Amino acid sequence: MTFTNATEGWQVYVCDAESYSEFTDGYFDGSAQEEAQTVSFRIANATVLEAIQERGIVVKGKLATLTKIELVTYTTSYDAVAVTIGVDGIATFSSSKHLDFAGTGVTPYYASGVATGTVTLTSTTTTWSWQGYILKGSEGTYTVPVTEEANASYPQDNYLKQQVREGTVDASTDGAFHYIFAKTETGTPSFYKLTSDHTLGAKKAYLKTVTDIVPSSNARVAVVFDDDETTGIENEEPRMKNEESWGAVYDLQGRRVINAQKGLYIQRSAEGRLQGKNGKKVVIK
């Protein structure tokens, strides 16, 4: 950025175009310089980079005339997106860019299948832009590099829909049911079917199906990960109140099983319920 007609004490701030808040390292002070000045602002933070790319910048200050702004072209390897996962270790996500999660410690999943009582999640390494995903990883903020379109894995069937920018998710549209990912009464992240419109934050995702996946028995919906992990996801009105129920065995559709045959089941204990755990997998051979 080049300034002319600068007088002693000039100041310039590079700010977010939406909030007008100053970017870190975006302040320049020419306290004792009166001649024309050229200053540089290096974007070293993925969050700042994404904000500038999506919304642009605002330059404000005093005692100087801005005559030129030049954006130095960056390489693709420099481009990145900040991804945050909370204490639960799982979150929905969407982005306007193709991302490569290899080596980040975070695994993305897309919803490849839905049925009454079941959502199937398939893992991937790269994510496609304007798609919804579930992310699993340790709590923290990760810098995830952008990848070329040709390198990203496009999900042919994905029931998770993007919400790259904050907006309203209708309770239902075109005969489809919408579900958001939130915490249950016990603090466990779960899918809830919307019964009224809901405001969803930016870079999130929601589930959309033409079939109501909540079992008629009002039991839990099982979320099955393709890398051999299974999580019980409660419907909109969670049940399982008594201690005896939490000691029982359930199939992947959330139905209680009295005489279990061969297969994979979920067993819950009173101790597990009190700790907010979904239960342990039991394989009967």
MARSE-463723 format. One line per 5 residues: for each residue x negated, y, z negated of N, C-alpha, C, O, CB. Coordinates in steps of 0.2 Angstrom, whole numbers, plus 5000, padded with zeros to 4 digits. Each point is the difference from the previous one (the first is absolute). Glycine has a CB too. Layout:
REM residues N
X Y Z X Y Z X Y Z X Y Z X Y Z  ...
REM end
This chain:
REM residues 285
4996 4994 5000 5004 5006 5000 4996 5006 5000 4995 5001 4996 5014 4993 4998  4992 5011 5010 4996 5006 5001 5004 5006 4998 5006 5001 5002 4987 4994 5007  5004 5009 4987 5003 5006 4998 4996 5007 5002 4994 5000 4999 5011 4993 4991  4999 5012 5012 4997 5006 5002 5003 5005 4995 5005 4999 4997 4992 4998 5015  5000 5009 4989 5002 5006 4996 5001 4998 4992 5004 5003 4996 5002 5001 5014
4989 4992 4988 5000 4998 4993 4997 5005 4996 4995 5003 5002 5004 4985 5001  5004 5014 4992 4997 5005 4995 4998 4996 4993 5002 4995 4999 5005 5014 5007  4990 4995 4990 4997 4997 4994 5006 4997 4996 5005 5004 4999 4985 5004 5001  5009 4986 4998 5005 4997 4995 5006 4996 5004 5005 4999 4997 4992 5011 4995  5001 4989 5015 5006 4996 5003 5000 4993 4998 4996 4997 4997 5002 5010 5013
5008 4991 4990 5002 4993 4998 5005 4997 5005 5004 5003 5003 4994 5000 4985  5001 4990 5013 5004 4996 5004 5002 4993 4997 4995 4997 4997 4999 5009 5013  5012 4992 4991 5002 4994 4997 5003 4996 5006 5004 5002 5003 4999 5003 4985  4995 4989 5012 5003 4995 5005 5005 4996 4996 4999 4996 4995 4991 5003 5012  5017 5001 4995 5005 4997 4996 5004 4995 5004 5000 5000 5006 5001 5011 4987
5003 4985 5003 5005 4996 5003 5006 5004 5003 5002 5004 4997 4995 4987 4995  5005 5007 5014 5005 5004 5004 5007 4999 4997 5004 5005 5001 4989 4994 5009  5008 4996 4986 5006 4999 4997 5001 5003 4993 5005 5004 4998 4996 4986 5008  4994 5009 4990 5000 5003 4993 4996 5006 4999 5001 5003 4995 5000 4985 5001  4995 5014 5009 4996 5006 4999 4994 4999 4995 4997 5005 4998 5013 5002 5006
4990 4987 4993 4995 4999 4995 4993 4999 5003 4999 4997 5005 5009 4998 4988  4987 5007 5003 4993 5001 5003 4997 4993 5000 5000 4996 4995 4999 5015 5001  4998 4987 5009 4996 4993 5001 4994 5001 4996 4997 5005 4999 5007 4992 5012  4993 4997 4986 4994 5000 4996 4994 5002 5005 5000 4997 5006 5005 4994 4986  4991 5013 5006 4994 5003 5004 5003 5004 5006 4996 5001 5005 4997 4989 4992
5013 5012 5003 5003 5004 5005 5000 5008 4998 5003 5004 5004 5004 4986 5000  4989 5012 4991 4999 5007 4999 4994 5003 5001 4994 4996 4999 5014 5002 4992  4992 5008 5012 4993 5003 5003 5000 5007 4997 5005 5004 5000 4994 4989 5010  4995 5009 4987 5000 5007 4997 4994 5003 5003 4994 4998 4999 5011 4998 4990  4996 5010 5014 4994 5004 5003 4999 5006 4996 5001 5005 5002 5002 4991 5009
4995 5003 4983 5000 5005 4995 4996 5006 5001 5002 5006 4999 5000 4985 4993  4992 5008 5012 4996 5005 5001 4998 5000 5007 4995 5003 5002 5000 4997 4987  5009 4997 5016 4998 5000 5007 5006 5004 5004 5006 4999 4999 4988 4990 4999  5003 5015 5006 5005 5004 5004 5000 4999 5007 5005 5002 5004 4993 5007 4988  4997 4987 5011 5000 4998 5007 5004 4995 5001 5003 4996 4996 4985 5008 5005
5013 4994 5006 5004 4995 5002 4997 4993 4997 4994 4999 5000 5009 5007 5011  5002 4990 4988 4998 4993 4996 5003 4995 5004 5006 5000 5002 4993 5006 4987  4998 4988 5011 5002 4994 5002 5000 4995 4995 4994 4999 4997 5003 5003 5015  5008 4995 4986 5000 4995 4994 5003 4993 5002 5004 5000 5005 4997 5010 4987  4997 4985 5005 5002 4993 5002 5004 4997 4994 4998 5001 4994 4992 4998 5014
5015 4997 4994 5004 4997 4995 5000 4992 5002 5004 4999 5004 5003 5012 4993  4990 4985 4999 4999 4993 5002 5006 4996 4996 5000 5001 4994 4987 5000 5008  5017 4995 5002 5005 4996 4997 4997 4994 4998 4999 4995 5004 5010 5011 5003  4990 4993 4987 4997 4994 4997 5005 4995 4996 4998 4995 4998 4991 5012 5002  5017 4995 5000 5005 4997 4996 5006 4997 5005 5002 5004 5004 4995 5003 4985
5004 4987 5010 5005 4997 5005 5007 5004 4999 5004 5001 5005 4990 4988 4995  5008 5013 4994 5006 5003 4999 5001 5007 5003 5005 5001 5003 4996 4992 4986  4993 5010 5010 5000 5007 5003 5000 4999 5008 5003 5004 5003 4990 5001 4987  5003 4991 5013 5000 4998 5007 5007 4999 5003 5002 5003 5005 4986 4993 4994  5016 5000 4997 5006 4998 5002 5005 5006 5000 5004 5001 5005 4994 4987 4991
5001 5016 4999 5005 5006 4999 4999 5005 5006 5004 5002 5003 4996 4996 4984  4993 5003 5015 4999 5004 5005 5002 4998 5007 5002 5004 5004 4988 5000 4989  5009 4989 5008 5002 4997 5006 5008 5001 5001 5002 5001 5006 4988 4991 4994  5013 5007 4995 5008 5000 5000 5003 5007 5000 5005 5001 5003 4995 4987 4992  4997 5016 5001 5003 5006 4999 4996 5006 5002 5003 5006 5000 5003 4989 4990
4988 5005 5011 4996 5005 5002 4997 5004 4994 5000 4997 4995 5007 5004 5015  4990 5005 4991 4998 5004 4994 5002 5007 5000 5003 5002 5005 4987 4991 4996  5010 5010 4994 5001 5007 4999 4994 5003 4997 4997 4998 4995 5015 5001 5003  4985 5007 5005 4994 5003 4998 5003 5007 4997 5003 5004 5003 4989 4990 5005  5006 5007 4986 5002 5007 4996 4994 5002 4997 4995 4997 4998 5017 5000 5000
4988 5010 5001 4994 5003 4997 5001 5008 5000 5005 5002 5000 4988 4988 5003  5001 5013 4996 5000 5007 5000 4994 5003 5003 4994 4997 4999 5014 5003 4991  4992 5006 5012 4994 5004 5003 4996 4997 5005 4994 5001 5001 5005 5003 4988  5004 4992 5015 4997 4997 5006 5005 4999 5006 5006 4999 4998 4986 4995 4994  5006 5005 5014 5004 4999 5005 4998 4993 5003 4994 5000 5003 5008 5013 5000
5002 4983 4998 4999 4993 5002 5000 5000 5008 5006 5002 5003 4999 4993 4986  4990 5004 5014 5000 5000 5008 4999 4993 5003 5002 5000 5006 4993 5011 4993  5004 4984 4998 4999 4994 5003 5000 4994 4995 4997 5000 4994 4996 5005 5015  5011 4990 4993 5000 4993 4996 4999 4995 5005 5003 4999 5005 5005 5005 4986  4987 4992 5007 4998 4994 5005 5000 4994 4996 4997 4999 4995 4996 5009 5012
5010 4987 4996 5001 4993 4996 4995 4996 5004 5000 4998 5006 5012 5003 4991  4983 4997 4999 4995 4995 5003 5002 4993 5001 5003 4997 4995 4988 5010 5000  5009 4990 5011 5003 4994 5001 4997 4994 4995 4994 5000 5000 5009 5004 5012  5001 4992 4985 4997 4995 4996 5000 4993 5004 5004 5000 5004 5000 5007 4985  4992 4989 5009 5001 4993 5003 5005 4996 4996 5002 5002 4995 4986 4998 5008
5015 4995 5001 5005 4996 4997 4998 4997 4993 5004 4999 4996 5000 4998 5016  4990 5001 4987 4997 4997 4994 5001 5005 4994 5000 4997 4995 4992 4995 5012  5008 5014 4995 5000 5005 4994 5008 5001 4998 5001 5001 4994 4989 5005 5011  5014 4992 4999 5007 5001 4998 5003 4995 4995 4998 4994 5001 5004 5011 5011  5001 4997 4983 5003 4995 4995 5006 5003 4997 5002 5006 5001 4986 4990 4997
5015 5000 4998 5006 5001 4996 4999 4998 4993 4998 4995 4999 5010 5004 5012  4995 5005 4984 5000 4998 4993 5006 4996 4999 5005 5002 5001 4988 5009 4996  5006 4984 5000 5005 4995 4998 5000 4999 4992 4995 4998 4997 5004 4996 5015  5007 5007 4985 5000 4999 4993 5004 4994 4997 5006 5000 5003 4992 5013 4997  5000 4983 4996 5004 4995 4997 5000 5001 4992 4995 5002 4997 5001 4990 5012
5010 5008 4989 5001 5001 4993 4998 4994 4995 4997 4995 5002 5012 5013 5001  4993 4993 4991 4998 4995 4995 5003 4993 5001 4997 4995 4998 5002 5014 4994  5007 4991 5012 5003 4993 5001 4996 4996 5005 5001 4994 5001 5010 5011 4996  4984 4998 5007 4996 4996 5005 5004 4999 5006 4997 4996 5004 4997 4999 4986  5012 5008 5011 5004 4998 5006 5004 5007 5002 5002 5003 4995 4998 4984 5002
5000 5014 5009 5004 5006 5002 5002 5000 5008 4996 4996 5003 4998 5011 4988  5011 4997 5011 5001 5000 5007 4996 5006 5003 4997 5004 4996 5015 4992 5002  4987 5003 5008 4996 5005 5004 5002 5001 5007 5002 4995 5003 4988 5002 4989  5008 5009 5011 5001 5001 5007 4995 5006 5002 4999 5004 4995 5013 4991 5005  4986 5005 5006 4995 5005 5002 5002 5002 5007 5002 4996 5004 4989 5000 4988
5007 5010 5010 5000 5002 5007 4994 4997 5004 4999 5002 5006 5008 5008 4991  4989 4986 5000 4994 4998 5003 4999 4993 5000 5003 4996 4995 4991 5015 5002  5002 4986 5007 4998 4993 5000 4994 4999 4995 4995 5004 5000 5009 4994 5012  4996 4998 4983 4995 4999 4995 4997 4993 5000 5003 4995 5001 5003 5014 4992  4988 4991 5004 4996 4994 5000 4998 4999 4992 4996 5003 4997 5000 4998 5015
5008 4994 4985 4999 4999 4993 4995 4995 4998 4999 4998 4994 5013 5004 5005  4984 4995 5006 4995 4995 4999 4994 5003 4995 4998 5006 5001 5004 4989 5011  4997 5001 4983 4995 5002 4995 5002 5006 4995 4996 5002 4996 4996 4995 5013  5014 5005 4991 5003 5005 4995 5002 4997 4994 5001 5003 4995 5002 5004 5014  4998 4986 4991 5003 4997 4994 5008 5001 4999 5003 4998 4996 4986 5004 4999
5014 5001 5011 5007 5000 5000 5003 4996 5006 4997 5000 5005 5002 5011 4990  5006 4985 5003 5003 4996 5006 5007 5002 5002 5004 5001 4995 4990 4989 5000  5007 5012 5011 5006 5002 5002 5005 4994 5003 4997 4995 5002 4998 5016 5001  5011 4990 4996 5005 4995 5002 5006 5003 5004 5002 5006 4998 4995 4986 4992  5005 5005 5015 5007 5002 5003 5005 4995 4999 4998 4994 4999 4996 5012 5009
5012 4996 4992 5006 4995 4999 5002 4997 5006 5003 5002 5004 5001 5005 4987  4993 4987 5010 5001 4996 5006 5006 4996 5000 5003 4998 5006 4985 5001 4995  5016 5000 4994 5006 4996 5000 5004 5002 4994 4998 5001 4994 4997 4990 5012  5012 5009 4995 5005 5001 4994 5005 4994 5001 5002 4998 5005 4995 5015 4994  5006 4985 4995 5005 4996 5000 5004 5001 4993 4997 5003 4996 4997 4988 5012
5012 5006 4991 5003 5001 4994 4996 4997 4994 4999 4994 5000 5012 5006 5006  4987 5005 4990 4996 4997 4994 4992 5000 5001 4996 4999 4996 5013 4995 5001  4989 5008 5010 4993 5000 5001 4997 5005 5005 5004 5002 5004 4997 4986 4994  4993 5015 5000 4997 5004 5005 4993 4997 5000 4996 4999 4996 5010 5012 5001  4992 4989 5010 4993 4997 5001 4995 5005 5002 5002 5004 5005 5003 4985 4999
4990 5012 4993 4994 5005 5001 4994 4996 5003 4998 4995 4998 5007 5013 4993  4993 4995 5015 4994 4998 5003 4994 5004 5000 5001 5006 5001 5007 4988 5007  4986 5004 4990 4995 5004 4999 4996 5002 5007 5001 4996 5005 4998 4999 4983  4998 5011 5012 4996 5002 5005 4994 5004 4998 5000 5001 4994 5011 4999 5013  4985 5001 4997 4994 5004 4999 5000 5007 5002 4998 5005 4997 4995 4985 5004
5010 5011 5005 5002 5007 5003 5007 5001 5000 5004 4996 5000 4985 5004 5007  5013 5007 4992 5007 5002 5000 5001 5005 5006 4996 5003 5002 5005 4995 4986  5005 5001 5015 5002 5004 5005 5003 5007 4998 5003 5000 4995 4999 4989 5012  4998 5016 4997 5003 5006 4998 5007 5000 5000 5003 4996 5004 4987 5010 5000  5013 4998 4992 5008 5000 5000 5003 4994 4998 5005 4998 5003 4994 5011 5005
4998 4986 4988 5003 4994 4998 5000 5000 4992 4996 5003 4997 5000 4991 5014  5008 5002 4986 5000 4999 4993 4997 4994 4998 4999 4995 5003 5012 5011 4996  4985 4995 4995 4996 4994 4997 5001 5000 4993 5002 5005 4996 4990 4996 5013  5006 4993 4988 4999 4999 4993 4993 5000 4999 4996 4996 5003 5015 4998 4995  4986 5009 4997 4993 5000 4998 4999 4997 4994 5003 5001 4995 4994 5009 5012
4998 4985 4992 4998 4997 4994 4992 5002 4998 4996 4999 5005 5013 4992 4996  4990 5011 4993 4993 5001 4998 4999 5003 4993 5006 5001 4997 4991 5001 5016  4998 4999 4985 4999 5003 4993 5002 5008 5001 4999 5003 5005 4991 4988 4992  5011 5011 4997 5003 5007 4999 4994 5005 5002 4994 4998 4999 5014 4999 4992  4994 5008 5013 4994 5004 5002 5002 5004 5007 5005 4998 5003 4987 4995 4991
5004 5011 5008 5001 5003 5007 4994 4998 5004 4994 5000 4998 5012 5010 4997  4996 4988 5011 4995 4997 5005 5000 5004 5006 5005 5003 5003 4997 4986 4993  4992 5012 5007 4999 5003 5006 4999 4995 5006 4996 4996 5000 4998 5014 4994  5012 4990 5010 5000 4994 5005 4999 5003 5007 5004 5005 5002 5004 4989 4991  4987 5004 5010 4998 5003 5007 5006 4999 5005 5003 4994 5000 4985 5004 4997
5012 5006 5008 5005 5000 5006 4996 4995 5005 4994 5000 5001 5011 5012 4997  4999 4984 5005 4998 4996 5005 5003 5001 5007 5006 5004 5000 4992 4987 4992  4999 5007 5013 5003 5001 5007 5007 4996 5001 5001 4995 4996 4988 5007 5009  5015 5001 4999 5007 4997 5001 4999 4992 5002 5004 4996 4998 5001 5015 5005  4990 4988 5001 4999 4993 5003 4998 4995 4994 5001 4994 5001 4996 5011 5011
5000 4998 4983 4998 4996 4995 5005 4998 4994 4999 4996 4996 4990 5009 5006  5016 4999 4998 5005 4999 4995 5005 4994 5002 5002 4999 5006 4997 5014 4991  5003 4984 4998 5005 4994 5001 5007 5003 5000 5002 5002 4995 4990 4990 5000  5011 5007 5010 5007 5003 5001 5005 4994 4997 5000 4995 5003 4997 5013 5007  5007 4993 4985 5005 4995 4998 5006 5000 5004 5004 5005 5000 4992 4997 4988
5005 4992 5015 5005 4999 5005 5007 5001 4996 5005 5003 5003 4988 4990 5005  5007 5004 4986 5006 5000 4996 4999 5003 4994 4996 4997 4996 5008 4992 5009  4998 5016 4993 4999 5004 4994 5006 5003 4997 5003 5005 5003 4985 4997 5001  5014 4996 4990 5006 5002 4997 4999 5006 4996 5005 5003 4997 5000 4986 5004  4989 5013 4998 4998 5006 4996 4999 5006 5004 4997 4999 5005 4997 4993 4987
5010 5013 5007 5000 5006 5004 4996 5006 4997 5000 5000 4994 5011 4996 5010  4986 5008 5000 4996 5005 4998 5003 5006 4997 5006 5001 5002 4986 4995 5007  5005 5007 4987 5003 5007 4997 4993 5004 4999 4998 5002 4995 5013 4993 4999  4986 5006 5012 4994 5004 5000 5000 5007 4997 4996 5002 4996 5001 4992 5014  5009 5009 4991 5001 5007 4997 5006 4999 4995 5005 4996 5002 4991 5010 5008
5004 4997 4985 5006 5000 4995 5006 5001 5003 5001 5005 5004 4991 4999 4987  5013 4993 5007 5007 5000 5003 5005 4996 4997 4999 4997 4995 4996 5006 5016  5011 4997 4992 5006 4997 4997 5001 4993 5003 5000 5000 5006 5005 5011 4991  4995 4984 4999 5002 4993 5003 5007 4999 4999 5003 5000 4994 4986 4995 5004  5015 5004 5007 5008 4999 4999 5001 4993 4997 4996 4996 5000 5006 5011 5010
5003 4993 4986 5002 4994 4997 5001 4994 5005 4998 4994 4999 5007 5012 4992  4998 4996 5015 5000 4995 5005 5001 5004 5007 5003 5005 5000 5002 4986 4992  4993 5006 5013 5001 5003 5007 5001 4994 5005 4997 4995 5000 4996 5016 4997  5012 4990 5008 5001 4996 5005 5001 4992 4997 4998 4996 5004 4995 5012 5004  5010 4992 4987 5002 4993 4997 4994 4997 4996 5001 4994 4999 5007 5005 5010
4986 5004 4991 4995 4998 4996 4999 5001 4993 5003 5006 4998 4991 4995 5013  5003 4995 4985 4999 5002 4993 4993 5002 4999 4995 4998 5003 5014 4993 4994  4990 5014 4998 4994 5003 4999 4998 4998 4992 5004 5001 4996 4998 5008 5013  4991 4990 4990 4998 4998 4994 4994 5004 4999 4996 5001 5004 5008 4988 4996  4995 5014 4993 4994 5003 4998 4996 4996 4995 5003 4996 4997 5002 5015 5006
4989 4990 4997 4995 4997 4995 4999 5004 4994 4997 5005 5001 4997 4989 5009  5008 5004 4984 5000 5003 4994 4999 4996 4994 5000 4994 5001 5007 5015 5004  4993 4994 4989 4999 4996 4994 5007 4997 4998 5005 5004 5000 4985 5002 4997  5011 4988 5000 5006 4998 4997 5000 5002 4992 4996 5004 4998 5004 4986 5010  5005 5008 4989 5001 5001 4993 4994 4998 4996 4998 5003 4995 5014 4996 5006
4984 4996 5001 4995 4997 4996 4993 5003 5003 4995 4998 4997 5012 4991 5001  4993 5016 5006 4994 5003 5003 4997 4996 5005 4994 5002 5002 5004 5002 4987  5005 4991 5014 4997 4996 5006 5003 5003 5006 5006 5001 5001 4994 4989 4992  4995 5012 5012 5002 5002 5007 5005 4996 5003 4998 4994 5001 4991 5012 5000  5016 4996 5002 5005 4996 5003 5003 5004 5006 5000 5006 5001 5002 4988 4988
5002 5002 5016 5004 5003 5005 5007 5001 4997 5003 4996 4997 4990 4998 5012  5009 5012 4992 5007 5002 4998 5004 5002 5006 4998 5004 5005 4998 5000 4984  5010 4993 5012 5005 5002 5005 5003 5007 4999 5002 5001 4994 5000 4987 5008  4997 5016 5003 5003 5007 4999 5008 5000 5000 5002 4997 5005 4987 5008 5000  5014 4998 4991 5007 5001 5000 5002 5008 5001 5005 5001 5001 4996 4989 4991
4994 5014 5008 5000 5007 5001 4994 5002 5004 4995 4997 4999 5013 5005 4991  4992 5004 5013 4994 5003 5003 4995 5001 4995 5001 5002 4994 5006 5003 5015  4986 4994 4993 4995 5000 4996 4994 5004 5003 4998 4999 5006 5005 4990 4989  4994 5016 5001 4994 5004 5003 4994 4996 4999 4998 4998 4994 5008 5013 5004  4990 4987 5007 4994 4996 5000 4994 5004 5001 5000 5004 5005 5006 4986 4998
4989 5010 4993 4994 5004 5001 4996 4998 5007 5001 4995 5003 4998 5006 4984  4996 5004 5014 4996 4999 5006 4996 4994 5000 4998 4998 4994 5002 5014 5007  4998 4985 5004 4996 4994 5001 5002 4994 4996 4996 4996 4998 4995 5012 5003  5016 4991 4999 5003 4994 4997 5004 4996 5005 4999 5002 5006 5002 5005 4983  5002 4988 5009 5004 4996 5005 5006 4997 4996 5000 5000 4994 4989 4997 5012
5016 5001 4998 5006 4997 4997 5002 4994 5004 4997 4999 5006 5007 5012 4990  5000 4984 5002 5002 4994 5003 5006 5001 5004 5005 5003 4997 4989 4990 4994  5007 5005 5015 5006 5000 5003 5002 4994 5003 4996 4997 5004 5002 5015 4999  5008 4985 4996 5003 4994 5003 5007 5001 5002 5004 5004 4997 4988 4989 4996  5010 5003 5012 5007 5000 5002 5004 4995 4995 5006 4999 5001 4991 5004 5011
5000 4993 4984 5003 4995 4996 4998 5002 4993 4995 5002 4998 5005 4989 5010  5005 5009 4987 4999 5001 4993 4996 4994 4997 5003 4995 5000 5008 5012 4999  4983 4995 4999 4996 4994 4998 5001 4998 4993 4997 4996 4997 4995 5008 5011  5012 5000 4988 5001 4998 4993 5005 4994 5000 5005 5001 5002 4993 5012 4994  5000 4982 5000 5004 4994 5000 5007 5002 4997 5000 5004 4995 4990 4989 5004
5015 5003 5003 5007 5001 4997 5000 4999 4993 5004 5002 4996 5001 4995 5015  4990 4998 4986 5000 4999 4993 4997 5005 4996 4999 4999 4994 5000 4989 5009  4999 5018 5000 4997 5005 4997 4993 4998 4997 4998 5004 4995 5013 5001 5002  4986 4990 5006 4993 4998 4998 4995 5004 5003 5001 5005 5004 5003 4983 4994  4990 5011 5000 4994 5003 5002 4999 4999 5008 5001 4994 5002 4994 5006 4986
5002 5005 5015 4997 4998 5007 4993 4999 4999 4996 5003 4997 5012 5005 5008  4990 4986 4998 4993 4998 5000 4996 5004 5006 5002 4999 5006 5001 4990 4989  4991 5014 5003 4996 5003 5005 4994 4995 5001 4996 4999 4995 5008 5013 5002  4995 4985 5009 4995 4995 5001 4994 5003 5004 5001 5002 5006 5008 4989 4993  4985 5009 4998 4994 5002 5004 4997 4995 5004 5000 4994 4997 4998 5015 4994
5000 4992 5015 4997 4994 5004 4993 4998 4997 4998 4995 5003 5009 5010 5007  4990 4999 4986 4994 4997 4997 5001 4997 4993 4996 5000 4996 4998 5009 5010  5012 4987 4994 5001 4996 4994 5001 5003 4994 4999 4998 4994 4994 4994 5011  5011 5014 4995 5002 5003 4994 5008 5001 5000 5002 5002 5006 4986 5004 4993  5015 4993 4996 5007 5001 5000 5002 5005 4994 4998 4999 4994 5004 4990 5011
5002 5016 4996 5003 5004 4995 5007 5000 5000 5003 5001 5005 4987 5006 4996  5013 4993 4993 5007 5001 4999 5002 5007 5000 4998 5004 4996 5003 4985 4998  5004 5013 5011 5002 5007 5001 5007 5000 4998 5004 4996 5003 4988 5006 5006  5010 5002 4986 5007 5001 4998 5004 5004 5005 4998 5004 5003 4998 4995 4985  5011 4999 5012 5004 5004 5004 5002 5007 4996 4997 5001 4995 5008 4988 5010
5000 5014 4997 5002 5007 4997 5002 4999 4993 4999 5005 4996 5004 4999 5015  5000 4991 4987 5002 4999 4993 4997 4994 4997 5003 4995 5000 5008 5011 5003  4983 4995 4994 4996 4994 4997 5004 4997 4995 5004 5003 4996 4986 5003 5007  5009 4987 4997 5003 4996 4994 4995 4997 4996 4995 5003 4999 5015 4995 5009  4991 4996 4990 4995 4996 4997 4999 5003 4993 4994 5001 4998 5000 4995 5012
5011 5004 4986 5000 5004 4993 4997 4995 4995 4997 5003 4995 5012 5005 5009  4993 4986 4996 4999 4996 4994 4993 4996 5000 4998 4999 5006 5015 5000 4993  4985 4999 4996 4993 4997 4999 5000 4993 5004 4996 4998 5003 5002 5008 4986  5008 4991 5010 5000 4993 5003 5000 5000 5007 4996 4996 5003 5011 5001 4988  4996 5008 5013 4999 5000 5007 4993 5001 5002 4998 4998 5006 5013 5007 4995
4985 4999 4995 4993 5001 5002 4996 4994 4999 4994 5000 5002 5007 5012 4995  5001 4983 5000 4996 4994 5000 5002 4995 5005 4998 4994 5000 5002 5008 4988  5005 5000 5016 5002 4995 5006 4996 5000 5006 4995 5004 5000 5016 4998 4995  4990 4994 5009 4997 4999 5007 5005 5003 5005 5005 4998 5000 4987 4992 4996  5005 5014 5009 5004 5003 5005 4997 4998 5007 4993 5000 5001 5011 5009 4992
5000 4991 5012 4997 4999 5007 4998 5007 5003 5001 5005 4996 5006 4984 5006  4990 5011 5004 4998 5006 5003 5006 5005 5002 4999 5006 5001 4991 4988 5003  5016 5003 4995 5006 5005 5001 5003 5002 4994 5005 5004 5000 4997 4990 5010  4994 5005 4984 5003 5002 4994 5005 4996 4996 5003 5002 4995 4994 5009 5009  5004 4983 4999 5006 4996 4997 4997 4995 4995 4994 4997 5001 5012 5004 5010
4997 4998 4984 4998 4996 4994 5000 4993 5003 5005 4998 5003 4999 5010 4988  4991 4988 5007 4999 4993 5002 5000 4996 4994 4996 5000 4996 4998 5003 5015  5011 4992 4989 5001 4995 4994 4995 4994 5001 4996 4998 4996 5016 5006 5002  4989 4993 5008 4996 4994 5002 4995 5002 5006 5002 4999 5006 5007 4993 4989  4985 5010 5003 4996 5003 5006 4997 4994 5004 4998 4995 4997 4999 5015 4996
5003 4991 5014 4997 4995 5004 4993 5002 5002 4998 5005 4997 5014 4991 5007  4986 5001 5001 4993 5003 5003 5001 5007 5002 5005 5002 5004 4991 4986 4999  4999 5016 4996 5000 5007 5003 4997 5005 4995 4997 4998 4995 5013 4999 5011  4990 5009 4996 4997 5006 4996 5006 5003 4996 5005 5002 5003 4986 5000 5006  5008 4999 4985 5005 5003 4995 4997 5006 4996 4993 5000 5000 5013 4989 5000
4998 5015 4997 4998 5005 4995 5002 4998 4993 5006 4999 4999 4994 5010 5011  4996 4991 4985 5002 4998 4994 4998 5007 4995 4995 5003 5001 5003 4984 5001  5007 5015 4994 5000 5006 4996 5000 4998 4993 5004 4995 4998 5001 5012 5011  4992 4996 4987 5000 4999 4992 5002 5006 4997 5000 5006 5003 4991 4985 4998  5011 5008 4993 5002 5006 4996 4994 5005 4999 5001 5006 5000 5008 4987 4994
4985 5004 5005 4994 5004 4999 4999 5004 5006 4998 5006 5000 4997 4986 4992  5006 5005 5014 4998 5003 5006 5005 5006 5002 4998 5005 5002 4998 4984 5002  5011 5010 4994 5004 5005 5001 4999 5006 4995 5000 5006 5003 5008 4985 5000  4990 5008 4991 4998 5006 4996 4994 5003 5002 4999 5006 4999 5006 4988 4992  4990 5003 5013 4995 5003 5003 5001 5003 5007 4996 5003 5003 4997 4989 4991
5013 5008 5008 5002 5002 5007 4997 4996 5006 5000 5003 5005 5000 5008 4989  4999 4983 5005 4997 4996 5005 5006 4996 5004 5005 4999 4997 4984 5000 4996  5009 5000 5013 5005 4997 5004 5001 4992 5000 5004 4997 5002 4994 5012 5006  4997 4988 4988 5000 4993 4999 4994 4997 5004 4996 5003 5004 5016 4997 4995  4987 4993 5000 4994 4997 5003 5003 4995 5005 5006 4997 5000 4987 5004 4990
5003 4998 5015 5002 4995 5005 4999 4993 4998 4995 4998 4997 5002 5010 5012  5008 4987 4992 4999 4993 4999 5001 4996 5006 5005 5001 5003 5000 5002 4985  4991 4993 5013 5000 4996 5006 5002 4993 4998 4996 4997 4996 4996 5010 5011  5013 4990 4995 5002 4993 4999 4999 4996 5006 5003 5001 5005 5006 5002 4986  4987 4992 5008 4998 4995 5006 5003 4994 5000 4999 4996 5004 4990 5009 4996
REM end
